[in-house]
């Protein structure tokens, strides 16, 4: 059979040749030149037909950012702290823990943070119950004002507190003049000052998260408990608080970690109180890098321990208790005349206390520099401080730097968050997804001092990852550190929005022939955009007032507004410092209003 096939082909070819010759000699010649060696169609090269998986690209982008920004810098700090004279040793830790100042700073940081959580809970939880369970005149106004401290950047809030409550502040001088005192009635220094300021600025964590938890829980369970004869206190402790436990744990963790990372308050009115963030800064300033790295690892260990605890708790079934949805709780009107009057009076007093620091900052922003000395209020007012911000190049550049650095970091975080959220929502083991979530949250869990020190040590000299390129000292360093610090907020917002999507929508688009990028652009992005934009704006406004990492890494070309405020305070230009703060609060307030509108659009 194999010998017959060529013969048959040869016979057919011979007949064709005869027909061709008899018809046209030129065509026959052309046919004879082509027909003996017919060419087959060239098949495409296997290399060109290989398509790159979108999931592989997302994985590579995510891995590169985590390796360069999270894993390598922090691992470099840990390795450096375990070396002495290029040999592995625990000598740095033995020397650090043998110093009384280091031990004092460790216990003080823990003590201040634990007490801050306690005081914030005592203020924030009752306020959440009051505004979410009862109805009285001006309730909505007071509820909005209760979250006002969230608008204040840490450094600006510290400055406002000094102007209002410091020993040379308005309240102290007012009391001193009323009672004819020779010395200020109090001193805003030490533990009491730190705890007062931390409570004022951090209780909104408990207030906001507890209020959100009260809106989610099933009020029918409490009604069922009351119908079975349980008292109000018994229902509170056995029914309501267990459902609020996830919100309370999240608020406690956020408050604890924010307090551990506090830098501005201990720096300006901590007095003799030693905390780890200031000890790290001081050690770096005097050139003791080994001690600074060791204290950085100690501080990071406490912060990561709290994060891991929360991650483990989040993975249990207890965390889903607050996600139950049933009968919503209706606001209970306060019918008693005395109770309504008491609620209004308390609301007015509380609102006044919240507004006073901001109002003081606005008042001082109009004061002439150098004229406010021993008077209760500034004796002379001017618009020169604001005119200087608008007209002088050096003054306006700090806002441009802060806006540009924060915008670059926020937009980069938005793009990268879609990569992370897509991986986290896709196929994969639960352990892999929890590990990815933990690594992403590390920069948020670490204090700004730790993140800045890690980057400075890893990329302040030639490194294996960047070669001879030195990142520290360049214009882009603040954008990088802002991105690393606040990108977990954007990741959480994007992931929460994607979890609410119906997978059937994207599957339907795929069944109609849409490619992955078309499904993302036409289906996923429009539905996720409100929540993603809100998270991006949140990261943007926090970056505007960032001071802790900026003070360690900024250069003259990217000097942000927070550094300008600190410089004006050092030069005793109180009006100029306050004016910077007021403009910054205005920008943040506008951004938060936009974020709130986007959040309502998503809802």
SERO-249864 format. One record per residue: x, y, z of N, C-alpha, C in turn; residue in one letter. Coordinates in pm, whole numbers, plus 50000, padded with zeros to 5 digits. Layout:
SERO-249864
XYZXYZXYZA;...
//
This chain:
SERO-249864
500824988050000500005000050000500865012550000X;501955011950071502805023650075503475026349943X;503645015849858504295018249729503325023249624X;502005021849645501035025749545500695040549549X;500805046849662500405060849673501225069949586X;502555068849577503315077549488502965075649344X;502675063049303502355060449164501065067349125X;500085066749215498835073449184499025088449172X;499815093949261500075108249254500815111849127X;501745103349085502525106048966501655105548842X;500685096148840499775095248727498945107748713X;498375112548823497565124848817498385136648772X;499625137248821500485148448782500805147848635X;501005135348582501305134248440500175138848354X;498945135448390497795140148313497695155248315X;497935161148431497875175748441498935182148352X;500145176248349501205181948267500855181348118X;500225170148078499855169047938498825179447900X;497835181247985496805191147956497395205147951X;498355207748039498955221048044499785223647919X;500525213847879501375215647760500545218047637X;499435211047627498615212647508497885225847503X;497715232447613496955244947616497835257147598X;498905258547676499725270647673501125267047716X;502125268647629503495265247667504025273447783X;503675286647791504185295047901503605290748035X;502305288148034501685283348159502265269948199X;502555261748100503125248648132504485250148196X;505295259048144506625261148205506515266148347X;505605275848366505425280948503504935270048595X;504025261648545503485250948628504565240848665X;505455238148570506525228648596507515234048699X;507685247148697508625252748798508065252148939X;506725252548957506135253249089505705239649143X;505165231649055504525219449102505475209149162X;506735208149121507565197649181507795199549330X;507775211649383508045213749527507005223049587X;505745218649600504715227349660505045230449805X;504845242949845505155247149982503925246250070X;504145241750190503065241350288502955254950358X;501775258150407501645270650485502545270450607X;503205281750631504135282550745503335283750874X;503515274250960502805274651089503475284551180X;502685291551260503285301451352504195294851453X;505185302051493506145296851590505455294351723X;505775283351790505155280751921505385292152019X;506505299252009506795310052103505795321552088X;505365324251964504455335351940503025332051980X;502675319151986501305315252016501035313852164X;502075314952246501895313552390501305326352447X;500205325352519499565337052581499905337452729X;500205349352778500555351052919499285351753002X;499255344053107498075343753193497955356853270X;496775363253269496595375553348496855373353496X;496475361853548496715358953688498195358353721X;498995353253625500435352953645501005367053651X;500515375953565500985389853567500625396453700X;499395394353746498985400053875499845394753988X;500145381853982500985375954087502385382054087X;502955383953968504305389553960504345404054011X;503335412053972503295425854018503145426454170X;502245418354224502045418054369503295413454441X;503925403054389505125397654454506265407754452X;506445414754340507535424654333507345435754437X;506135440754450505895451454547506125446454689X;505625434754720505785429554856507245426454887X;507985421354789509385418054813510205430854832X;510045440454740510825452754745510385461954859X;509085462554888508595472354984508355467355123X;508095454355139507705449255271508715438955323X;508935428455246509725417155296511195420755311X;511795425655202513235428355207513615439255307X;512955450955309513375461155407513255456555552X;512135450155586511955445855725512885434255760X;513085425255665514025414255690515445419455704X;515765429755628517095435855638517315441855777X;516295448155832516405453955966516605442956070X;515835432156059515955421156156517345414956148X;517835412456026519165406456010520235415756064X;520125428656036521135438256085521135439056236X;519965437856298519915438356445520515425956509X;520625415156433521185402656486522655400956451X;523285411456402524695410656365525505420756442X;526705416756477527675425556543529045422456485X;529655432256421530955430556356530885419456250X;529805419756171529565410256062529475395956110X;529075393856234528865380556289527505380056357X;526875368256353525575366756416525725367456567X;524875375656628524995377556773523715383856826X;523425380956952522325387357024522815398657113X;524045403057089524635413357175523835426357169X;523295429957053522525442357043521295441957133X;520645430457138519445429457221519815428857370X;520905422057402521325421757543521685435657592X;522395443257510522755456757552521535465857558X;520635464557461519455473257461518555470457580X;518305457657608517405454157718518055455757854X;519365457957857520025460557984520035475358020X;519625483857926519565498257952518205501858012X;518255509258119517005513158185516125521758098X;516715530258015515925539057929515125531157828X;515725520557772515025512457673513875504857738X;514135498657852513065491357922511945500857963X;512315512658010511295522358047510435526357927X;511085528157811510315531957692509395520657647X;509835508157661508985496857624507745496257711X;507935496457843506795495357934505905507857928X;506525519357906505725531557895504855531257770X;505425526857658504635525857535503465516357553X;503735504957614502645495257637501615500857734X;502075507057843501145512457942500285523557886X;500905532857813500135543857753499125538457652X;499525528657574498625523157472497445515857535X;497705507857638496605500557703495635510257771X;496165520157840495275530057903494535538257798X;495165540957686494485548157578493295540157527X;493485527157509492365518557466491235519057567X;491565518357695490535518457800489765531657801X;490465542857799489785555957803488985558557676X;489525554657562488785556557437487515548157435X;487585536157490486385527857497485335534057589X;485775539657702484835545957795484155558057735X;484795564657639484185576257575483415572257449X;484025564257364483445561357233482245552257236X;482255541857320481135532357322479845538757371X;479845545857484478585552457525478065562457422X;478965569757357478515579157254477845571857138X;478405560457098477805552856989476405547957027X;476235543157149474905538757194473945550657199X;474425562157244473555573857255473045578257119X;473935579157021473535584556891472885574156801X;473085561156828472505550756743471225544756801X;470935547356928469765541156990468705551157033X;469045563757044468095573657097467955585256999X;466785591257003466475602856918466195614857005X;466855625956974466665638457047467065649856955X;466695662056983466985673256894468495674756867X;468815677656743470195679956696471065667456709X;470435655656711471215643356724472185641556608X;471735644156485472585642056369473785651556370X;473555663856413474665673456420475705668856520X;475255664656638476195660056740476895647256696X;476185638656622476805626256574477925629156475X;477735639256390478775643056295479955649356367X;479675658056464480765664556537481575654556620X;480945643556659481665633656740482825627456664X;482755627456531483845621956450484825632656404X;484695644856455485545655956411487035653456431X;487485647256541488935645156556489575637056445X;488775629456370489355621856260489895630856150X;489385643256143489845652556040491215658156073X;491585658256200492835664456242494015655156218X;494995659156138496245651556133496925651856270X;497695641556304498285640956439499055653356478X;499925658356388500715670056423499855682356440X;498855684356351497975695956360497155695356488X;496655683456521495905681956646496755685056768X;498015680956764498915683956875499135698856889X;499325705756777499515720256780498265727156835X;497095722856789495855728856838495695726856988X;496065715157038495975712557182496915721457260X;498105723757206499055732457276498525746657283X;497965751757173497425765257172496245766757269X;495465756057288494285756957372494565753257517X;495225741857539495345736357675496745737157733X;497735741557656499085742257710499215752357822X;500335751757894500545761058004500595775557957X;500895777557829500845791057771499655792557676X;498705783157684497565783457595496455792557645X;495395793357568494315802757597493595799157727X;493285786357749492555782557870493395785157995X;494655781357992495505783458108495655798258141X;495835806558040495975820958066494655827058111X;493535821758062492245826658107492025823658254X;492295811458295492165807858437493165815858522X;494365817558471495385825058545494975839558565X;494355845658463493925859558477492685860858565X;491785851258560490565851958642490905850758790X;491775841658824492115839158964493405846059007X;493945854758922495155862558955496305853559001X;496555843058926497625833658960498945838458900X;500005836358974501315840458926501915830358828X;501535817958842502045807458755500875800658684X;501115794058572500025786858502499395776458594X;498095774358584497415765058674497755750458647X;498245747258532498615733458501499715733458397X;500245721658376501295719758276500905708058188X;500875710358061500485699857965501715691357934X;502095683258030503265674858015503005661358080X;503705651258033503695638358101502535629258060X;502285619358147501295609058120499905614958100X;499525624158187498165629558178497945636658045X;498935644157997498795651057870498685641157755X;499525630857757499475620857650498125613757648X;497655609457764496395602157769495225611157730X;495255623757769494195633057731494175634957580X;495325637357522495375639457378495025626757301X;495535615257344495215602657277493715599657285X;493125602257399491685599757412490895608857319X;491285621457310490585630857224490685626957077X;491855622557033492075619956891491735605656849X;491655596256942491485582156905490155576056947X;489385582657033488105576657071487175574956951X;487295583056840486415580556725486545566556667X;487665559756688487755545956641486675537356706X;486535538556838485485531056907484105536456870X;483985549456858482685555456826482195550956689X;483045551856588482625548556452482385533556436X;483305525256484483165510856464482035505056549X;481855510056671480735505356751479405509556690X;479335521756641478115526156574477795517756452X;478825514356373478595505756257478135491856300X;478695486756409478265473856458476835473956508X;476415484656574475035485756622474055486256505X;474465491956394473565492356277473445478856208X;474425469856231474415456956164473735445956245X;473785446756377473335435356457471825433856450X;471365421956489469945418656486469305423356616X;468495433756607467825438956727466755429456778X;466295420056693465285410656737465765401456847X;467065398656852467595390156959467455396857095X;467715409957099467545417157226466085417457267X;465175419257172463745419157204463325405557255X;463885395057195463555381657243464035379557386X;465215384557417465715383357553464845390657654X;464395402557617463515410057708462185402957726X;461655396857619460375389757631460485377557720X;461695372257737461905360857826462195365057969X;462115377957996462265382758132463635388058168X;464535388958074465885393958104465855409058118X;466615414158214466695428458235467575435158131X;467575448458131468335455958032469825453358044X;470345452958167471775450458186472135436358140X;471265426758171471525412958132471515411557980X;470565418157913470515417757767471755424357707X;472205435157768473385442157717474605433157718X;474835426357831476045418457846475955404757780X;474755399057769474625385557716474205385157569X;473635395957517473125395757381473815406157293X;473795418857337474275429657251475805429757240X;476495429757354477955430657350478615418757279X;478115406257296478735395457216478645397857066X;477555403857019477455406856876478385418256836X;478675427056932479575438356904481045434856923X;481345422956970482725419457001483675421556883X;483325417356760484255420056649484555434856630X;483535443256639483745457756623484615463156735X;484375458456857485155463156971486605458656962X;486825446356917488195441456902488925449256793X;488235451856682488855459656575489195473756622X;488285480056695488545493556746489685493456846X;489705483356933490795482457030492135480456964X;492175471856862493435469756789493895482456721X;492975489256652493335501556581493835512156678X;493165513456793493575523356892494935519856951X;495125507056985496385502757044497555505356950X;497395501556822498495503256728498755517956696X;497695526056691497885540356668498605546756785X;498285542556906498965547857024500425543557028X;500705531056994502095526456991502915534256888X;502255538556779502955545856674502985560856698X;502375565656805502285580056830503685586256841X;503855597156772505165603956771505045618856800X;504055625356741503945639956756503645643856900X;502675637156963502305640657099503445638557197X;504115626857200505265625457291506385635257262X;506535639057133507615648257098507365662157152X;506105667057145505815681057178505405682957323X;504675673657383504355675557525504415662657605X;505275653557563505485641557643506315644057767X;507095654857764507945657857880509005647257900X;509055641858019510055631758052509595617658020X;508425616257962507905603057929508675597457810X;509205585457826509965578857720509065568657649X;509005569657517508285559857436509225554957327X;508905543257271509815536957176510005545257049X;508945551457001509075559156877510095570456892X;510045577457006511015588257029512415582857053X;512525571357121513835565557145514505561457014X;513725556256919514285552556789514765565156716X;513955575456717514315587956651515565593956713X;515635594056845516795599756914518055591756886X;517935578456887519115570056859519645572456719X;518765573956621519225576856484519865590656474X;519305600356547519835613856540521255614656598X;521545606756700522885607156757523815596856695X;523355589656591524215580556516524345566656572X;523545562856671523595549456729522635540456649X;523095536156531522225528656441521895514856495X;522835508456565522575495056617521435495256719X;521455505056809520375506056907519055509656839X;519105518456739517885522356668517265510356599X;518085501956535517555490156467516965480256567X;517635478456678517135469056779515805473756837X;515715486556869514445491856920513355491356813X;513745492856687512765491756578512165477756573X;513005467656587512505453856585511605451156706X;511965456456821511135454456941509765460856922X;509745473056872508465479756848507645472456743X;508295467756638507575460356533507015447356586X;507725440856678507245428056732505935429856807X;505815440356887504565442656959503425445856862X;503685453956762502635457656667502185445756584X;503135437756537502765425956459502075415456544X;502455414556671501765405256760500295408856773X;499995421756787498595425956794497865423056663X;498535425056549497905422356420497625407456403X;498565398956439498365384556426497225379856515X;497135385556635496015382056723494685385356657X;494615397056596493375400956530493095392056409X;494135388456334493945379856218493425366156260X;493945360756368493465347756415492035348856466X;491725359656533490355361456580489395363356463X;489855370356360489015372856243488685359856172X;489585349956183489345337356116488395328056189X;488015331256311487095322856385485665326356352X;484745317856395483325320256369482785331656454X;483485335056562483015345856647482975359156570X;483905360356475483985373056404482765375556316X;482085364856277480925366456190479675369856267X;479755370456400478555373056478477955386556446X;478795396556427478295409956402477815411956259X;478035402056175477605403456036476165398856018X;475515393856124474145389256112473245400956080X;472255398155999471345408655958469925404055988X;469235411556067467865408156100467065420856116X;466315421456223465495433256248466375444856291X;466265456056221467015467956258466435474356383X;467275481256453466845487756577466355501856546X;465155504956588464615518356568465085527556680X;465265540156644465685549856744464575551756846X;464975551756971464025553457081463985568257120X;462855574857104462805589257138462865591357289X;463545601957327463605605757469462395614657497X;461435609157569460155616257591460185625057714X;460985621557813461015629457935461625643157908X;460985653557959461495667057936462855669257997X;463055664558120464345666258186465435658258113X;465085646158069466075638057998466455644357865X;465475649957794465775656657667466655668957690X;466355676357793467175688257823468595684157861X;468695673457941470035668857979470815663957857X;470125656857766470805651957646471285663557559X;470445673957546470835685557465472005692957528X;471935694957661473025701957730474335694157717X;474255681057739475465672857726476005673257583X;475085673057486475515673757347476205686857314X;475655697857366476265710857340477645711757405X;477745707257530479045707757599480065698957528X;479635687157489480555677957421480985683657287X;480035689357213480365695257084481315707057100X;481115714757206481995726157231483425721457258X;483545710957339484875705657369485565700457243X;484785694857151485365689657028485785700756933X;484975711156928485225721956832486295731556882X;486465732857013487385742757068488805741857012X;489425729957004490795729656948490855734856805X;489875730956723489885735756584489625750756579X;488665755456660488385769856664489605777656711X;490315772256809491535778856856492575779756746X;492715769056670493675769056560493315779656457X;492035780956426491605791056330491885805156384X;491595807256513491835820356573493315824156569X;494165814756607495605817556612496165819556472X;495535813656371496055815056235496005829456186X;495165837756248495095851956212495985860856300X;496685854956395497515862756486498815867056417X;499265878956451500545883756399501675876756473X;502635871956399503785865156459504585874956545X;504925870456665505735878356756504955887756846X;503625888956828502835898256909502115891257024X;501885878357014501155871057119502165865257217X;502265871357334503265867157433502585862557562X;502145872157645501535868557774500045871157778X;499465876157670498035879157669497215866257660X;495955867157707495065855557698494745852357554X;494435862457474494145860957332495145869057252X;495375865357126496295873357044495825887857036X;496705897457057496295911557058496085917656920X;496675911756817496585917556682496355906356582X;495545909556481495165899356382495485904456241X;495745895056153496145898556017495855886955923X;495815890155794495665879955690497015876555627X;498075882055685499405880155624499825865555622X;499395857755721499795843655724499225836055604X;497965838655572497365832055456497905837955325X;498145850955324498705857155205500085851355173X;500845848655278502165842755259502065828955197X;501085820955241500915807555186500565808155038X;499775818155001499305819054863500315825554769X;501185833954823502055841954735503515837354737X;504035833754852505445829954860505645815854806X;506685814454725506945801654659507275790754759X;508115793654858508495783454955507295778655037X;506385787955066505225784355148504225775955070X;504025779254945503055771654864503625758454815X;504935757554802505545745154753505315733454847X;505235736054977505055724955070503685718455048X;502665726355015501355720554984501395712854852X;502105718454754502225711554627502945698254645X;504005698354728504725685854755503835675654824X;503115679954927502245670654999501135665254909X;500535674154829499465669854739499995660054634X;501135663254576501685654654471502145641254527X;502875641354639503345628854697502175619954740X;501175625954804500015618154848499205613054729X;499065621254624498305616954507499005605454435X;500315606654417501065595854352500935582854432X;501105583854564501015571954648499615565954645X;498585574354651497215569354653496835562754520X;497215568954408496885563054278497645549954256X;498915549554296499665537054286499045526254374X;498595530154493497945520554581496635515454521X;495905524154452494655519954388494905509454281X;495875512054193496175502454086496655489254146X;497555490054242498105477754300497055470254381X;496125477354441495085470754521494195461854436X;493945465754311493155457154223493905444054196X;495215444754184495985432454166495855423354288X;496025428954406495955420854528494555415454549X;493535423954533492165419554556491745408754458X;492195409854333491865399454234492485386154273X;493725386354319494355373954365493655368354488X;493315377054581492685372454705491285366954680X;490585372154578489235367554550489215355454455X;490355352254396490405341154301490585327854369X;490985318054287491185304654338492455304054420X;492455295354518493615293854604493225288854740X;494185283454811493905278154944493635289555042X;492935286055148492625296055249493895300855320X;494855291655341496105295455407496885305455322X;496895303455190497595312855101496965326555107X;495645327355108494975340155110495195347355243X;495205339855353495465346055484496895351055493X;497835343755435499235348255434499375360955351X;498725361355235498765373355152498175385355226X;497045383255292496425394255367497325399055479X;498005389755547498885393655658500065401755608X;500685397455501501855404655448501465418455400X;500285419555337499825432555289499575442155404X;499095436955517498755445455631499965449455716X;501115443355690502285446255775502655461155775X;502735467955660503085482355667502085490555745X;500795486655743499805493955821499965491155969X;500335478756003500495475256144501735481456206X;502765483456125504005488956178503905504056195X;504445509556302504495524156316505285530556202X;504985543256175505685550256068507185550856091X;507585551456218509025551556248509685538856200X;509025527456221509585514556180509695513756028X;508645517755958508665517255812509765526155757X;509915538155812510935547455764512335542055790X;512575536655909513895531155942514205519255852X;513225510855826513455499155740513865503455600X;513155513155543513515517955409514875524755409X;515145532555513516435539655518517595529855524X;517445519155601518525509455614518665500755490X;517545497555426517595488455310518045495555184X;517585507855162517835514655035518615527755053X;519275529455168520135541055188521545538855141X;521785527255083523095523655029522875513354919X;523885510254838523695499954734523155487054793X;522175481254725521485469454776521395458854667X;521155446254704521015435654603519835437854510X;518775444354556517575445954474517645457954381X;518275468854425518355480954343519745483354286X;520695474954319522045476854268522695489254327X;523275497354242523955509454289523015521254309X;521745519654272520795530654286520405532154433X;520505544354486520175547154626518885555154628X;517855549254686516535555554688516455566854790X;517105565054905517045575155010517745587854962X;517085599154985517625611954941517075616554808X;516245608354742515655612354615514285618654637X;513755624754533512455631154540511335621154566X;511495608554523510415598854526510295591354657X;511185593554750511185585254870509905587054952X;509375599154962508155601155039506955594654971X;506905595154839505815588354768505865573354795X;507065567754799507215553454826506755550054967X;507205557755065506845554555203505365557055228X;504775567255166503325569355178502555557755117X;503025553255001502385541854936502415529555026X;503565526455082503685514555165502855515655292X;502805527455351502105528955478500595528055464X;500045533555355498595535055346497935526455239X;498725518755163498095510155062497225499255125X;497465494255248496525484555305495105489955318X;494955502955342493615508755350492885507455217X;493595509955107492975508954975492685494354942X;493595485454978493375471154952492115466355023X;491955470355148490765466355224489495471655159X;489525484155115488335490055053487985483154921X;488995480654838488745473954710488265459754732X;488915452654824488525438754848487115437754905X;486755446954995485395446755050484365449454941X;484675458154847483745460954738483625448954644X;484735442354615484695430854525483975418954588X;484035417854720483325406854785481815408354773X;481325420354749479895422654735479385420254593X;480285417854499479875415754361479285401754343X;478325400654253477745387854217478635381354111X;479245369754139480125363454039479415360353909X;478075359153913477345355853790477465366753685X;477685379353727477805390253631479035388553543X;480155385853606481375384053527481325371153447X;480715360653503480585348253428479715350153304X;478645357953317477785360653202478535368253094X;479365378153136480145385553038481155376552969X;481755367353045482685358052983482015348552886X;480815344152918480095335252828479695342152697X;479625355452700479305363052580480545366652499X;481705361652541482925363652464483805375052510X;483465381552620484295392752667485605387652725X;486685394052689487975390552745488085395752888X;489195391852957489315395153099489375410253120X;490095417253031490195431753049488885438653016X;488105432952924486785438552896485825436253012X;485905424453073485055421653190485405430953306X;486715433353322487125442353430486655456653404X;486825461553281486505475553250485005478153245X;484225468653195482805470953173481915465753286X;482415456253367481575450153471482125453053611X;483375448653637483905449553773484175463853815X;484895471353731485325484753771484155494153801X;483105494853720482005504053754481335500753887X;481255487853922480595484054046481495486054168X;482795484554149483745485554261484225499954280X;484065508254179484695521454179484325530154299X;483055531254342482775540054457483555536354582X;483565523554618484335519454736485815521054718X;486325517854599487755519454572488165534054578X;487345542854522487665557054526487625562454668X;486685557654749486615562054888487875557754964X;488315545354945489545540955011490765548454964X;490795551754835491915559454781491955573554839X;490795579854851490745593254911491155592855058X;490785582155128491185580955268492705580155280X;493325572055196494795571355197495405584755158X;494765591755066495275604755022495265614855135X;494165615855210494075626055315494985622655433X;495175609755461496085606155570497525609555530X;497845607355404499185610755358499465625655360X;498425633955344498635648455346499235653255477X;498795647455589499285651955718500325643055780X;500915633855704501875624355758503135631655806X;503575628355926504745635155983505805625356032X;505385613856086506325604856153507395599956057X;507005594355943507995589655846508645601055770X;507895611955749508435623255673509625629555742X;509565630755875510625637555947511945629755938X;511885616755910513085608655898513615607755756X;512765610155655513165607055518513075618855421X;512485630155460512275640755362513605647255321X;513575653155201514695660955149514135674655109X;514975684655091514445698055058513535698354935X;513755689554838512955689954715511535684654735X;511295676754840509945671554863509425674955003X;509875685855058509505689955193507985691455205X;507325683455291505865683955299505385694455399X;504075696255405503495706655488503685703655636X;503705690855675503895687555816505255692155867X;506265691055783507605695855822507615710955830X;506865717755742506775732355748506115736955877X;505075729855922504415733356049505395732056164X;506135720756169507095718856277508185729456274X;508625733556154509655743956144509145757456195X;507895760856161507335773456210507195773456361X;506845761956419506755761156565508115763256629X;509145757356573510485759056629510935773556623X;510475780856521510835794956508509855804156580X;508885798356653507875805856730506995814556639X;506825810456515505875816956426504525809856441X;503845812756550502635805356585501515807756483X;501355819956437500315822856340500525815456209X;501755815256161502045808256036501815793356050X;502245787656164502015773356186500535770056188X;499745778356256498305776056262497665777556124X;498125787056045497565789055910497825776855822X;499035771355830499315758955757498325747955800X;498095746855930497195736555980495765738455934X;495285750855932493905753655890493705750155744X;494635754055660494525750755517494555735555497X;495385728755572495465714255561494155707755606X;493565712555715492285707255761491205709555656X;491215721255593490215724155489490335714255373X;491555711755328491755702355217491285688355258X;491625684155379491225670955425489705670155440X;489085680755492487645680855508486915679355375X;487365686655274486755685555141486925671455086X;488095665555105488325652055055487445641955126X;487255643555256486395634255329484935635655288X;484495647855257483125649555209482925642255076X;483915643254988483835636154861483815621154885X;484665616454978484685602055008483345597455065X;482715605455150481415601755205480345600855098X;480375609955002479405609454892479615596954808X;480865593454784481135581254709480675568954785X;480865569054916480425557654997478905556354992X;478195567454997476735566754987476305561954849X;477055565854747476745560954612476915545754605X;477955540554668478165526054669477035519054743X;476595524954856475515518854932474215518854851X;
//
